[in-house]
Amino acid sequence: MTTQPDRGHRLAAHLYRLLLRAYPRGFREHHGAAMLDLFLTKLNDVRQRAASGGRLRFWLGTLSDVARNSAAERAAGRQRSGVTAPRQAGGSAFGAIVQDVRFALRRLAHEPGFTTVAVLTLALGIGANTAIFSVLDAMLLRPLAAREPDRLVAVTQGHETWWEFPYPVWVEIRDRHLFDGALAWSGARVNTAAGGPADFVDGAWVSGGAFDVLGVPALLGRTLTEADDRPGGGPDGPVAVLSYRFWQRRFGGAADVIGRSLDIDRVPFRIVGVTPPRFLGLVAGLPFDVALPLGASTLANGTSSLGPFGLYVDIVARLRDGQTAGEAAAALRAAQAQIRAATMPPFTYASDRDQYLEEPLSARAAPTGLSPFGSRYERPLLVILGVVASVLLVACANIANLLLARTAARRHELSVLVALGASCWRLARQLLVEGLLLAAPGAALGLMFAQWAGRFLVAQLSTQAYTVFFDLAPDWRVLAFTAGIGAGTVLLFSTAPALRAARAAPIDALKRRPRVGADHGRFGAGGGLVVAQVALSLVLVVMAGLFVRTFTALAAIDPGFDRDRVLIVGIDTAHSAVKPGARAALYARLREAAEAVPGVARAAASAAMPLGNLRLTPLVDVPGRPPMSASNRFLYGNTVTPGWFATMGLRVEAGRDFDARDREGAPRVAVVDEAFARRFFAGANPVGRTIQEIDSPGERHPLTIVGLVSDAVYPSLRETPPPTLYVPAAQATYLQRTAFNLLVRAASGPPARLARRVADAIGRVDPDLTLTFRTLADQINASFKQQQLVALLGGFFGALALLLAAVGLYGVTAYGVSRRRAEIGIRLALGADPAGVVRMVVGRAARLVALGAAAGLLASLWGARFVTALLYGVEPRDLPTFAASAVLLSAVAALAAWLPARRAARIDPARVLREE
């Protein structure tokens, strides 16, 4: 079966045709077509193996083969025609460049230390930049691996860029046929274990025909059809389509996987297909392992999953030929009134119903799919990209200083070449070729380093709740970025040495090489580069300090509960035989079983967790107080069992905890936190007061407040703890969900070690429960993953820039000492104090550092405003951070200058005079 080449295939063929131009024309005419066919065959084999490292090695091998074989073919052609390679400076341009390359390779080979340091420095700088860009490319720029991704739009609401809709809204949009096709996609963690401890994978509930809308064929078997998308399963029963990665990981790439059974939340699904390697799913960064029909979700989640409060789905549509995203949005708004009216949820307030009817439906272009990471990580990654770009500039300044020193040392040699007839352009070109030969392997090594660094960076985004994965295989954008940044580095660090080489004068060939420097009163090009290095390094150290202080401020926040001794056991009762009305009794039995485990101090259960995904938002009124707006009545709620506050480490400030008295049928009670008391009772003790919980405009439940507890952070560590209402689980039967959390407090030691014993105890109560384990500390740490990543990268690259600046200052100072060695020896012979020599050398370096620090502080004050949104607990222009950064930079610079200064003070005057 033949397939049309995709865009990447055509681009690869075009690039290879360009490479073939390195061969002689006659050779291309006879063998070019066959070579192209062979190249495409090998490329297809590599892509089928879906190994990004293999593709990189394939391209590097192709470049090496073309370079070697084309040179051999050209040489053979010259021999056949009796033409020898030009040896004179006035020969052909190609021959002159070959001579330059050979000469530069010999010089670099004779200086292995300099060459190694320069290549590795460039590899680190280019690799870091490429790694950050490759993540940005995969997250924001890379088109979805689908047919004509430019015709895909995401259905949204209002001005949002991404919006999830209830299942009934999807049905209304699907049945109106407003587009060339539409699909629904809902990511979910599904349990593939047949029993016992859960084995969660990344699943996706998708509409029938979704893969046809995307234009993604099956690699094996078939994809999901409309017939599969029926409540309870289609004619073939519940079926599943595996991703290529999951097929390889779980089934070892077995060809007979079609027809096998896979348990999904204890329900067997029959595998009917495997998707291609390049298709990772609709949501960039959150790849799916198994795709399941939306209708079959009733088997795993109950019939309510297809109701107004069941699954929420992303809706993506394919535009008709000639249809634009604006026209698609207009079509949605034209049908909005009917869609909204047919899917109206049972809102409590008329204002909410009006807002639901009026909130406009819209559509935006979605060629890259959907991603929750674009808005969250785009700014931090752009900031880090700026940081690593600055580090590369510091590295280029270092290499430029080294090249300047080499050019000065070769001044006599360059003058001889000019005297013999070499043009200034030829000398400058020689230095540029040397720079290119340093940058080329640096870029190649950087590209390989970027693959590892990019995977490491993406791994830092994953949490226990979801696994983040991006395909970081280099595409044309990444390759173009690497090539561009490699060429830019050549210009950055080669321009100044090339210009100095071009100024070589023939008369200098008749002079002795000067030993006494005449530039001690000037900073020169090398000094100017050091000033720029110091300035950039100080900016990076300041930014790193701000990021690290943000992370430490978040880590030091008191969330209001004990983060170190609590184990969270997630329990799903969907497949338990326990009836919904008996779940409160089940919670009590599980709590008692967990408390009986040796090493457990306390145990309790709750519906929601601080810093978790579930948000319970009840509405309340306080009798005797003026009516409050809906926004002011908004608060957080939680359903808990007795002992929950002590298990979490919350303090009961007044009144009591829930106990056996607060059972079903007894007077309804509540416990509130201090934030609740401040909002609704002006900070007075609320114990004994009565409030009303509002279920609907005509249904209110009186609650008597029996306790006041300390505040706990619920939405985010960055936000002030919200007013929170706690109700006993035994009385909140309408909130007894199929999933809840059992909290286990360790008597001592790490709570994770209790997981196995607690699982055994729960299994004896009900073996049909699905369990997950995580510590409360891990959940808290995951909440500031972004700040942790920024602090880690900012701190690393800030330290690297500081090191590079110190090396640059050391190099310039040591070179200056070597050029003034004779002068210093004469000073010492005439009675100069060695300490005075140290002061002289360090003083010159101090002037460079002072200029760079002043420029760096000004640049930091200006640039701090761009990172304000990433900071917490520290001002963008925080004086202690600025001062500490300047002191740290000055201390490192002082050490870098003192080492060559001390060596200068130990120069032997007699030896210097003998040499002179």
C-alpha positions in Angstrom: 0.0 0.0 0.0 1.5 3.4 -1.0 1.0 6.5 1.1 1.4 10.1 0.2 4.6 11.6 1.7 3.9 13.9 4.6 5.3 17.4 5.0 8.3 16.2 6.9 9.1 13.6 4.3 9.0 16.2 1.5 11.2 18.6 3.5 13.8 15.8 4.1 13.9 15.1 0.4 14.4 18.8 -0.4 17.2 19.1 2.1 18.9 16.0 0.6 18.7 17.5 -2.9 20.5 20.6 -1.6 23.2 18.4 0.0 23.6 16.6 -3.4 24.8 19.9 -4.9 28.1 19.3 -3.2 28.8 16.5 -5.8 30.0 17.4 -9.3 27.2 18.0 -11.8 27.9 15.0 -14.0 27.9 12.7 -10.9 24.5 14.2 -9.8 22.9 13.7 -13.2 24.0 10.0 -13.3 23.5 9.0 -9.7 21.4 11.7 -8.0 18.0 10.0 -8.4 19.2 6.6 -7.1 20.9 8.2 -4.1 17.7 10.1 -3.3 15.7 7.0 -3.4 18.1 5.1 -1.2 18.2 8.1 1.3 14.4 8.1 1.5 14.2 4.4 2.1 16.7 4.6 4.9 14.9 7.6 6.4 11.6 5.7 6.3 13.1 2.8 8.2 14.5 5.1 10.9 11.1 6.9 11.3 9.3 3.6 11.6 11.5 2.7 14.6 10.4 6.1 16.1 13.7 6.7 17.8 14.6 10.4 18.0 18.3 9.5 18.8 18.4 7.2 15.8 17.1 10.0 13.5 19.7 12.4 14.8 22.5 9.8 14.2 21.1 9.1 10.8 21.2 12.8 9.8 24.7 13.3 11.2 25.9 10.2 9.3 24.3 11.5 6.1 26.1 14.8 6.5 29.4 13.1 7.1 28.9 10.8 4.1 28.1 13.6 1.8 31.0 15.7 2.9 33.5 12.8 2.5 32.2 11.4 -0.7 31.6 14.7 -2.5 35.2 15.8 -1.8 36.5 12.4 -3.1 34.4 12.7 -6.3 35.6 16.2 -6.9 39.2 15.1 -6.4 38.7 12.2 -8.7 37.2 14.5 -11.3 40.2 16.8 -11.2 42.6 13.9 -11.6 40.7 12.6 -14.6 40.8 16.0 -16.2 44.5 16.6 -15.3 43.7 19.6 -13.1 45.5 19.8 -9.7 44.2 21.6 -6.7 45.3 25.2 -6.5 48.2 25.8 -4.2 48.7 29.5 -4.7 46.9 32.2 -2.8 45.5 33.5 -6.0 43.9 30.1 -6.9 40.2 29.3 -7.0 38.0 30.3 -4.2 37.2 26.7 -3.4 40.9 25.8 -3.3 41.6 28.7 -1.0 38.8 27.7 1.4 40.2 24.1 1.4 43.6 25.5 2.3 42.1 27.6 5.1 40.3 24.6 6.5 43.4 22.5 6.4 45.5 25.2 8.1 42.9 25.9 10.7 42.5 22.2 11.5 46.3 21.9 12.0 46.4 24.9 14.3 43.5 23.6 16.4 45.0 20.2 16.6 48.2 21.7 17.9 46.2 23.4 20.7 44.0 20.6 22.0 43.4 22.2 25.4 42.0 25.4 23.9 40.1 23.5 21.2 38.5 21.2 23.8 37.5 23.9 26.1 36.1 26.1 23.3 34.0 23.2 21.8 32.7 22.0 25.1 31.8 25.6 26.1 29.9 26.2 22.9 28.2 22.7 23.1 26.9 23.6 26.6 25.7 27.0 25.5 24.2 25.9 22.2 22.8 22.8 23.7 21.0 24.6 26.5 19.5 27.1 24.1 18.4 24.3 21.8 16.9 22.3 24.6 14.7 25.1 25.8 13.7 26.0 22.2 12.9 22.3 21.5 10.5 22.2 24.4 8.9 25.5 23.3 8.7 24.1 19.8 7.0 20.8 20.9 4.7 22.7 23.3 3.6 25.6 21.2 4.8 25.4 17.6 4.8 21.8 16.3 1.7 21.0 14.3 -0.5 18.1 15.4 0.4 14.8 13.7 -2.9 14.9 11.8 -4.1 15.5 8.3 -4.1 19.2 7.4 -3.8 20.4 11.0 -4.3 24.0 9.8 -8.0 23.2 9.3 -8.5 22.2 13.0 -10.3 24.6 15.4 -11.0 24.3 19.1 -14.5 25.2 20.3 -14.1 27.6 23.3 -16.2 29.9 25.4 -15.9 33.7 25.6 -12.3 34.8 25.3 -10.8 31.6 26.7 -8.2 29.8 24.6 -9.3 26.4 26.0 -12.6 25.3 27.4 -14.1 22.0 28.5 -17.8 21.4 27.9 -20.3 19.0 29.5 -21.1 16.0 27.4 -24.6 17.2 26.4 -23.1 20.3 24.8 -20.9 18.1 22.6 -24.0 16.1 21.5 -25.8 19.3 20.4 -22.8 20.6 18.5 -22.1 17.2 16.9 -25.7 16.8 15.7 -25.9 20.3 14.1 -23.2 19.5 11.5 -21.7 22.9 11.5 -18.3 21.7 10.3 -16.6 19.2 8.1 -16.4 17.0 11.2 -16.1 17.3 14.9 -14.7 15.2 17.8 -14.8 15.1 21.6 -11.8 14.2 23.7 -11.6 13.8 27.5 -8.4 12.8 29.2 -8.6 10.6 32.3 -6.5 8.3 34.4 -7.8 4.8 34.1 -6.9 1.7 36.1 -5.7 -1.3 34.0 -5.2 -3.6 37.0 -7.5 -6.6 37.1 -7.5 -6.4 41.0 -5.5 -5.3 44.0 -3.3 -2.2 43.8 -4.2 0.2 40.9 -2.1 0.4 37.7 -3.1 3.7 36.3 -2.3 4.7 32.7 -3.2 7.8 30.7 -6.6 7.2 29.0 -8.8 9.3 26.7 -12.5 9.0 26.3 -13.1 10.0 22.7 -16.1 10.2 20.3 -16.6 7.7 17.6 -14.9 8.7 14.4 -12.5 11.0 16.2 -9.5 9.6 14.5 -11.2 9.9 11.1 -11.8 13.6 11.8 -8.2 14.0 12.7 -7.0 12.0 9.6 -5.0 9.6 11.8 -5.1 6.0 10.4 -4.5 2.9 12.4 -1.0 1.3 12.3 -2.6 -2.0 13.2 -6.2 -3.0 13.1 -8.7 -0.1 13.1 -9.6 3.1 14.9 -12.9 3.8 16.8 -16.1 4.2 14.7 -19.4 5.8 15.3 -20.9 2.3 16.0 -18.4 1.9 18.9 -19.6 5.1 20.6 -22.8 3.8 22.3 -23.7 3.7 26.0 -22.3 0.4 27.3 -20.4 -0.3 24.0 -21.2 -0.9 20.4 -21.8 -4.2 18.4 -18.3 -5.4 19.2 -18.7 -4.6 22.9 -16.4 -2.1 24.7 -13.3 -1.6 22.5 -10.0 0.2 22.9 -7.3 1.6 20.7 -3.7 1.7 22.0 -1.1 4.3 21.4 2.2 3.2 19.8 4.2 3.9 23.0 1.8 2.0 25.2 1.7 -0.9 22.7 5.5 -1.1 22.9 5.7 -0.7 26.6 2.9 -3.0 27.8 2.8 -5.6 25.0 6.3 -5.4 23.6 5.1 -4.5 20.2 3.3 -7.9 19.7 1.7 -8.2 16.3 -1.1 -10.3 17.7 -2.3 -7.6 20.1 -5.5 -7.1 18.1 -8.3 -9.0 19.8 -6.7 -9.2 23.2 -8.5 -8.0 26.3 -7.4 -5.0 28.5 -9.1 -4.3 31.8 -10.2 -0.7 32.2 -11.5 0.1 35.7 -12.2 -3.6 36.2 -14.1 -3.8 32.9 -12.6 -5.9 30.0 -12.2 -3.9 26.7 -11.2 -5.6 23.5 -8.2 -4.1 21.7 -9.0 -3.3 18.1 -6.2 -1.0 16.9 -2.8 0.7 17.4 -2.2 4.3 16.3 1.0 5.5 14.5 4.1 6.4 16.4 4.0 10.2 15.7 0.4 10.6 17.0 0.6 11.2 20.7 -2.9 12.6 21.3 -4.9 15.7 21.0 -3.5 17.4 24.1 0.1 18.4 23.6 2.3 17.2 26.5 -0.3 14.8 27.8 0.0 11.7 25.6 -2.7 9.0 25.8 -2.0 5.3 26.3 -5.4 4.0 25.5 -8.3 5.6 23.6 -11.9 4.5 24.6 -15.3 5.3 23.2 -17.2 8.0 25.1 -20.3 5.8 25.3 -18.4 3.1 27.0 -17.6 5.4 29.9 -20.9 4.4 31.5 -19.4 1.0 32.2 -16.5 2.5 34.2 -18.0 5.6 35.6 -21.8 4.9 35.7 -24.6 6.3 33.6 -24.1 9.8 35.0 -20.9 10.1 33.1 -22.9 11.2 30.0 -25.0 13.7 32.0 -24.6 17.4 32.6 -22.3 16.8 35.6 -20.5 13.8 34.1 -17.6 13.9 31.7 -16.3 17.3 30.5 -14.9 17.1 27.0 -12.7 19.2 24.7 -14.4 19.8 21.4 -12.3 20.1 18.2 -13.7 20.6 14.7 -12.4 20.4 11.2 -13.2 23.3 9.0 -14.9 22.9 5.7 -13.0 23.8 2.5 -12.8 27.6 2.4 -14.2 28.0 5.9 -12.3 30.2 8.3 -12.1 30.1 12.1 -14.1 33.4 12.2 -16.8 31.8 10.1 -16.9 28.8 12.4 -17.3 31.0 15.4 -20.1 32.8 13.7 -21.8 29.5 12.9 -21.5 28.5 16.6 -23.0 31.8 17.8 -25.9 31.5 15.4 -26.8 28.2 17.0 -25.9 29.2 20.5 -29.4 30.0 21.8 -30.6 26.5 20.8 -27.5 24.8 22.1 -27.6 26.6 25.5 -31.3 26.1 25.9 -31.1 22.4 25.3 -28.2 21.9 27.7 -29.2 24.2 30.6 -27.9 22.8 33.9 -30.0 23.1 37.1 -28.5 26.4 38.2 -29.4 27.7 41.7 -29.6 31.4 40.7 -31.3 33.1 37.8 -28.1 35.2 37.2 -26.1 32.1 36.6 -28.7 30.9 34.1 -28.6 34.2 32.3 -24.8 34.2 32.2 -24.8 30.6 30.7 -27.2 31.7 28.0 -25.2 34.8 27.1 -21.6 33.5 27.3 -20.6 33.3 23.6 -19.4 30.2 22.0 -16.3 30.7 19.8 -13.7 28.9 17.8 -9.9 29.4 17.6 -7.3 27.8 15.3 -5.8 24.7 16.9 -3.1 23.4 14.4 -0.9 22.4 17.3 -3.7 20.7 19.2 -4.6 21.6 22.8 -2.2 22.1 25.7 -2.6 23.1 29.4 1.1 23.9 29.5 1.2 26.7 26.9 -0.2 29.4 29.2 1.4 28.0 32.3 5.0 27.5 31.1 5.4 29.8 28.1 6.5 32.8 30.1 8.9 30.8 32.4 10.5 29.0 29.4 10.9 32.3 27.5 12.6 33.8 30.5 14.9 30.7 30.9 15.6 30.9 27.1 16.7 34.5 27.7 18.9 33.4 30.6 20.6 30.6 28.6 21.0 32.9 25.6 22.8 35.3 28.0 25.0 32.5 29.2 25.9 31.7 25.6 26.9 35.4 25.1 29.2 35.2 28.2 30.7 32.0 26.7 31.2 33.7 23.4 33.0 36.6 25.1 35.3 34.1 26.8 36.2 32.4 23.5 36.6 35.8 21.8 39.1 36.8 24.6 41.1 33.6 24.0 41.1 34.2 20.3 42.2 37.8 20.8 45.1 36.6 22.9 46.0 34.0 20.2 45.8 36.7 17.5 48.1 39.0 19.5 50.6 36.2 20.0 50.5 35.5 16.3 51.0 39.2 15.4 54.5 38.6 14.1 53.4 35.6 12.0 50.4 37.5 10.5 52.6 40.4 9.6 55.0 38.1 7.7 52.0 36.7 5.8 51.0 40.3 4.8 54.5 41.1 3.8 54.5 38.0 1.5 51.3 39.2 -0.2 48.4 37.8 1.8 45.4 40.2 1.8 43.8 41.4 4.9 40.6 39.6 3.9 42.5 36.4 3.7 43.8 36.8 7.2 40.4 37.7 8.6 38.9 34.7 6.7 41.4 32.4 8.3 40.2 33.4 11.7 36.6 33.1 10.7 37.2 29.6 9.4 38.8 28.6 12.7 35.7 30.0 14.4 33.5 27.9 12.1 35.5 24.8 12.9 35.0 25.4 16.6 31.3 26.2 16.3 30.4 23.2 14.0 31.3 20.4 16.4 30.0 22.6 19.2 26.6 22.8 17.5 26.6 19.0 16.8 27.4 18.1 20.4 25.0 20.8 21.6 22.2 19.1 19.5 22.9 15.8 21.2 23.1 17.4 24.6 19.8 19.2 23.9 18.1 15.8 23.5 19.1 14.7 27.0 18.5 18.1 28.5 15.1 18.5 26.9 14.0 15.1 28.2 15.3 16.1 31.7 13.4 19.4 31.5 10.1 17.7 30.5 10.5 15.1 33.2 10.5 17.9 35.8 7.0 18.9 34.6 5.4 15.5 35.5 3.6 14.9 38.8 1.9 11.9 40.3 -1.4 13.2 38.8 -0.2 13.2 35.2 2.8 12.2 33.1 4.1 14.9 30.7 5.8 13.8 27.5 6.7 15.7 24.4 8.3 14.4 21.2 11.6 16.2 21.2 12.9 14.7 18.0 14.6 17.6 16.1 12.3 19.0 13.3 13.3 21.6 10.8 12.6 24.5 13.2 14.9 23.0 15.9 17.6 22.3 13.2 17.3 25.8 11.8 17.5 27.3 15.3 20.6 25.3 16.1 22.2 26.2 12.8 21.3 29.8 13.2 22.6 30.0 16.8 25.8 28.3 15.7 26.4 30.8 12.9 25.6 33.6 15.3 28.2 32.4 17.8 30.8 32.3 15.0 30.1 36.0 14.3 30.1 36.9 17.9 33.4 35.4 19.0 35.3 35.6 15.6 34.6 39.2 14.5 36.9 41.0 16.9 39.9 38.6 16.4 39.4 38.7 12.6 39.3 42.5 12.6 42.5 42.6 14.7 44.2 40.1 12.3 43.1 42.2 9.3 45.0 45.2 10.8 48.4 43.4 10.8 51.1 45.6 9.2 54.0 44.3 7.1 56.5 46.5 9.1 55.7 44.5 12.2 57.5 41.6 10.6 60.8 43.5 11.0 60.3 44.3 14.6 61.1 42.2 17.6 58.1 40.8 19.4 57.4 43.4 22.2 57.7 42.2 25.7 56.6 45.3 27.5 52.9 46.0 27.0 51.8 49.4 26.1 48.1 48.9 26.9 48.1 49.0 30.6 46.4 52.3 30.6 43.6 51.1 28.3 41.2 48.3 28.7 41.2 47.3 25.0 38.9 44.8 23.3 39.6 42.1 25.8 38.8 44.4 28.7 35.6 45.5 27.0 34.5 41.9 26.6 35.2 41.3 30.3 33.0 44.3 31.2 30.2 42.9 29.1 30.7 39.4 30.7 30.5 40.8 34.2 27.4 42.9 33.4 25.6 39.9 31.9 26.7 37.6 34.7 25.4 40.0 37.3 22.0 40.2 35.6 21.8 36.4 35.6 22.9 36.1 39.2 20.3 38.6 40.3 17.6 36.8 38.3 18.7 33.5 39.8 18.6 35.0 43.3 15.0 36.2 42.7 13.9 32.8 41.4 15.5 30.9 44.3 14.0 33.3 46.9 10.6 32.8 45.3 10.9 29.0 45.6 12.2 29.2 49.2 9.3 31.6 50.1 6.7 29.2 48.7 8.4 26.2 50.3 8.4 28.0 53.7 4.7 28.9 53.6 2.8 27.3 56.4 -0.2 25.6 54.7 -2.0 25.3 58.0 -1.5 21.5 58.3 1.3 19.0 58.9 2.8 18.2 55.5 5.4 15.7 56.6 3.5 12.9 58.4 0.4 12.3 56.3 -0.2 9.6 53.7 -3.1 10.2 51.3 -4.8 7.0 50.1 -7.1 7.7 47.1 -10.0 5.2 47.2 -12.5 4.6 44.3 -15.6 2.7 45.2 -17.0 2.6 41.7 -16.7 -1.2 41.5 -17.5 -1.9 45.2 -20.7 -3.7 46.1 -21.4 -1.1 48.7 -24.6 0.9 47.9 -24.3 4.7 47.8 -26.3 5.1 50.9 -23.9 2.9 52.9 -20.7 4.7 51.9 -20.6 6.7 55.1 -20.5 3.4 57.0 -17.8 2.1 54.7 -15.7 5.2 55.4 -16.0 4.6 59.1 -14.9 0.9 58.7 -12.0 1.8 56.5 -10.9 4.5 59.0 -11.0 2.0 61.9 -9.1 -0.6 59.9 -6.3 2.0 59.0 -6.1 3.2 62.6 -5.5 -0.4 63.7 -2.3 -0.7 61.5 0.9 -0.6 63.6 2.7 2.7 63.2 -0.5 4.7 62.4 -1.4 7.5 64.9 -4.7 8.6 63.3 -6.8 8.1 60.2 -9.7 10.0 58.7 -11.5 10.4 55.4 -12.6 13.4 53.3 -14.1 14.2 49.9 -11.6 17.0 49.0 -8.0 17.7 49.8 -6.1 21.0 50.2 -4.1 21.7 47.0 -6.1 18.9 45.2 -8.2 19.0 42.1 -11.6 18.6 43.7 -13.4 21.9 44.6 -16.6 21.8 46.6 -18.2 25.2 46.6 -21.3 25.5 48.7 -23.3 28.7 49.1 -24.4 30.0 52.6 -26.4 32.9 54.1 -26.2 34.1 57.6 -29.6 34.9 59.2 -29.9 38.4 60.6 -27.3 39.8 58.2 -28.0 41.8 55.0 -28.0 39.5 51.9 -24.6 39.1 50.4 -23.7 38.9 46.7 -23.1 35.5 45.1 -19.4 36.2 44.9 -19.2 37.0 48.6 -21.2 33.9 49.5 -18.7 31.8 47.6 -16.5 29.6 49.7 -14.7 26.2 49.8 -16.3 23.2 51.3 -15.3 19.7 52.5 -16.9 16.6 53.7 -14.9 15.0 56.5 -15.1 12.2 59.1 -14.4 12.6 62.8 -10.7 13.0 63.5 -9.9 14.7 60.2 -8.6 17.9 61.8 -6.3 16.1 64.2 -5.0 13.8 61.4 -4.2 16.9 59.2 -2.7 18.8 62.1 -5.3 21.6 62.1 -6.0 23.2 65.4 -9.5 23.4 66.9 -9.5 27.0 68.2 -13.0 26.8 69.7 -15.9 24.4 70.1 -15.4 20.7 69.1 -14.6 18.3 66.3 -17.2 16.1 64.7 -18.0 12.9 66.6 -20.5 10.0 66.8 -23.3 12.5 67.7 -23.2 13.9 64.1 -24.9 11.1 62.4 -27.5 10.9 59.7 -30.9 12.1 61.0 -29.3 14.2 63.8 -29.4 18.0 63.8 -27.1 19.2 61.0 -23.8 20.8 62.2 -20.7 22.3 60.6 -17.2 23.4 61.5 -15.8 26.6 60.0 -12.3 28.1 59.8 -11.0 31.4 60.9 -11.3 32.9 57.4 -15.0 32.0 57.4 -15.4 33.7 60.8 -13.7 36.9 59.5 -15.9 37.2 56.5 -19.3 36.3 57.9 -19.0 37.2 61.6 -16.4 40.0 61.6 -13.9 37.7 63.4 -16.2 36.9 66.3 -16.4 33.4 67.7 -19.1 31.7 65.5 -19.6 28.6 67.7 -23.3 28.2 68.4 -24.4 30.4 65.6 -26.7 29.1 62.8 -26.1 29.5 59.1 -28.1 28.4 56.1 -26.6 26.2 53.3 -28.4 26.9 50.0 -29.0 24.0 47.6 -31.4 25.8 45.3 -33.5 29.1 45.5 -36.2 27.3 47.5 -34.2 24.8 49.4 -32.1 25.8 52.4 -30.6 23.7 55.3 -29.9 25.2 58.7 -26.4 24.3 60.0 -25.3 24.9 63.6 -21.6 25.8 63.9 -20.0 23.5 66.5 -16.4 24.2 66.0 -13.8 26.8 64.8 -10.5 25.5 63.2 -7.4 27.2 62.0 -7.1 28.1 58.3 -5.7 25.7 55.6 -4.6 26.5 52.1 -6.9 25.0 49.5 -6.6 26.5 46.0 -2.9 27.5 45.9 0.0 28.4 48.2 0.1 31.8 46.5 -3.4 32.6 47.6 -4.8 33.6 50.9 -6.6 30.7 52.7 -10.3 31.0 51.7 -13.4 30.7 53.9 -14.0 27.0 54.3 -17.1 25.1 55.5 -16.7 21.6 56.9 -19.7 19.2 57.2 -19.7 15.6 58.6 -19.6 12.9 56.0 -22.5 11.0 57.8 -24.8 14.0 57.3 -23.7 15.0 53.8 -25.1 12.1 51.9 -25.5 14.2 48.7 -21.7 14.7 48.7 -20.8 11.0 49.2 -18.9 10.6 46.0 -17.6 7.3 44.6 -14.0 8.5 45.1 -12.7 9.9 48.4 -9.4 10.3 50.3 -8.4 8.3 53.4 -5.7 10.2 55.3 -3.3 8.2 57.5 -1.0 10.0 60.0 2.2 8.2 60.8 3.2 8.0 64.5 6.8 8.5 63.5 9.0 8.3 60.4 8.1 8.7 56.8 4.4 8.0 56.1 5.1 6.3 52.7 6.4 3.2 54.5 2.9 2.5 55.8 1.4 2.1 52.3 1.7 -1.7 52.0 0.2 -2.4 55.5 -2.6 0.1 55.0 -3.4 -1.5 51.6 -3.6 -4.9 53.2 -5.9 -3.6 55.9 -8.2 -1.9 53.4 -8.3 -5.0 51.2 -9.6 -7.1 54.1 -12.5 -4.7 54.5 -13.4 -4.5 50.8 -11.2 -6.1 48.1 -13.0 -4.4 45.2 -11.7 -0.9 46.1 -9.2 0.9 43.8 -6.3 2.4 45.7 -3.7 5.0 45.0 -1.0 6.3 47.4 0.8 9.6 47.7 2.2 11.6 50.6 0.8 15.0 51.4 4.3 16.5 51.1 4.5 15.3 47.5 1.1 16.9 46.7 2.3 20.2 48.2 5.6 20.1 46.2 3.7 19.4 43.0 1.7 22.6 43.5 4.8 24.8 43.0 6.5 22.7 40.3 6.8 25.7 38.0 8.7 27.8 40.6 10.9 24.8 41.4 11.8 24.4 37.7 12.5 28.1 37.2 14.6 28.2 40.4 16.6 25.1 39.4 17.4 26.3 35.9 17.9 29.9 36.9 20.3 28.9 39.7 22.3 26.5 37.6 22.7 28.9 34.7 23.4 31.9 37.0 26.2 29.9 38.7 27.5 28.9 35.2 27.5 32.5 34.1 29.4 33.5 37.3 32.0 30.8 36.6 32.4 31.8 33.0 32.8 35.5 34.0 35.5 34.5 36.5 37.3 32.4 33.9 37.1 35.3 31.5 38.5 37.8 34.0 41.2 35.4 35.0 42.2 34.9 31.4 42.4 38.6 30.6 44.3 39.3 33.8 46.7 36.4 33.3 47.3 37.5 29.6 47.9 41.0 30.7 50.5 39.8 33.3 52.2 37.7 30.6 52.5 40.7 28.3 53.8 43.0 31.0 56.2 40.4 32.5 59.3 42.3 31.6 57.9 45.5 32.9 56.9 43.9 36.2 60.4 42.2 36.5 62.1 45.6 36.0 59.8 47.2 38.6 60.7 44.4 41.1 64.4 44.8 40.3 64.3 48.5 41.0 62.8 47.8 44.5 59.1 47.7 43.9 57.0 46.0 46.7 55.4 42.7 45.6 52.3 43.8 47.4 52.3 46.9 45.2 52.4 44.7 42.1 49.4 42.7 43.4 47.5 45.9 44.0 48.4 47.2 40.5 47.2 44.0 38.8 44.1 43.6 41.0 43.3 47.3 40.6 43.1 47.0 36.9 40.8 44.0 37.2 38.7 45.9 39.8 38.1 48.7 37.4 36.8 46.3 34.8 34.6 44.6 37.4 33.3 47.9 38.7 32.3 49.0 35.3 30.6 45.7 34.5 28.8 45.6 37.9 27.5 49.1 37.4 26.1 48.2 34.0 24.8 44.9 35.3 22.9 46.6 38.2 21.3 49.0 35.8 20.3 46.2 33.4 18.9 44.2 36.3 16.8 47.1 37.5 15.4 47.4 34.0 14.9 43.7 33.3 13.4 42.7 36.7 10.0 44.0 35.6 9.8 41.2 33.0 9.9 38.5 35.7 7.4 40.0 38.1 4.7 37.5 37.3 7.0 34.6 38.2 7.9 36.0 41.7 6.3 35.4 45.1 7.4 36.8 48.4 10.1 39.0 46.9 10.0 42.3 45.1 11.4 42.5 41.6 13.9 45.1 42.7 14.7 43.5 46.1 17.7 45.4 47.5 19.1 42.4 49.6 19.1 40.2 46.5 20.8 42.9 44.3 23.4 43.6 47.0 24.1 39.9 47.7 24.5 39.2 44.0 27.0 42.1 43.6 29.0 41.0 46.6 29.1 37.4 45.4 30.2 38.5 41.9 32.9 40.8 43.4 34.2 38.0 45.6 34.5 35.6 42.8 36.1 38.3 40.6 38.6 39.2 43.3 39.7 35.5 43.5 40.0 35.3 39.7 42.2 38.5 39.6 44.2 37.6 42.7 45.6 34.3 41.3 47.5 35.9 38.4 48.4 38.9 40.5 50.1 36.6 43.1 52.0 34.9 40.2 53.1 38.4 38.9 54.4 39.3 42.4 56.6 36.2 42.4 58.4 36.9 39.1 62.1 36.5 39.3 63.7 39.9 38.2 67.1 38.3 37.4 65.6 35.7 35.1 63.5 38.4 33.3 66.6 40.6 32.8 68.6 37.7 31.4 65.8 37.0 28.9 65.8 40.6 27.9 
